[in-house]
Amino acid sequence: MAVKKTQPERKEKTQAKTPERTSKNKFLKVKLVRSLVGRPQKQRDVVKGLGLRKLQSEVIRKDCPEIWGMIRKVQHLVRVEVVGEK
């Protein structure tokens, strides 16, 4: 008796729903709240790329996926607030 090989059913890929974060008139206020002492160099570079220098320093950045990706890498070091206008 021959056995038919069947391919497993594939689930359709759905686009991940991104939150309504990105908008032309939204900005993010990013504040460095934890020290970089003892952190890996990659995390230090990300914080520098965000424009943060000293503890408690704040910068305002455009609300875009690239900035959110950087924030996610150092989310334990920064605090983020969404603001409407610059």
N, C-alpha and C positions, 0 to 999 in steps of 0.2 A: 504494500500500500504506500503510495507516494504522499509525502507531506508537503503541503503548499506553504511556502514561506510568505508570510504577510508582513508588510511594513507596519510598524507601529503608527498609530494616528498621531499626526502632529497638530499641536495646538497652534492656532493662528497667533502670530505675534501682534500684539497691540502696542500702540505707541504709549509710552509712559506719560501720564498726565502730569504736566509741570504746573506748579501752583502759579497763580496769577501774580508772580513777583515782578516780571519784567515789564516795564512800561517806559515810555519816553520821558515822562515827567517825574519819575520816582528816583530817589537817591537813597543810599545807605550810609549811616553813620557808624563807622567801625572804630572801636576803642580797645586798646591793648590793656588788659586787666591782669595778666599773669606774666611773670618774668621769663626771659629767654635763657637765663643761666641754666646750664645743664641740658638744654634742648638740642636735638640734632641739627646739623647745619642746614638741612633741607627746610626745616620749620623756620629757622632764622631767616632764610632766603625768602620764604613766602611772606613773612611778616614785613620784611624790607620791601618786597614787591608791592605790598598793599600801601606802603608809604608810612608805616608806623615806625617810630624810632625809640621813644622812651615809654616807660610805664605811664599809664593814664593819658597817653597821647591819642588824639582823635583825628580821623580824616573822613571826608565825605567823598564817596565814590558813586559812579553811575550804577544803577541796578541792572546788572547783566549776568548771564550765566558764567562768564569767565571769573568775575569777582566772587560769585557764590562758590565756585570750585575752590578758589584760594581760601575762602573763609572756612570751608568744610575741612580743609587740611589742618587748620589751626583753630578749630572751634573751641578747644579747651583753653585757649589763650586770649580769645577776644570776646567782646560783647557787641552785638549788632542791633541796630535800630533802623527801621524803615522810616524815612522822612519824605514828605511830599515834594518840597522845593528845596533848592540849595541854600 
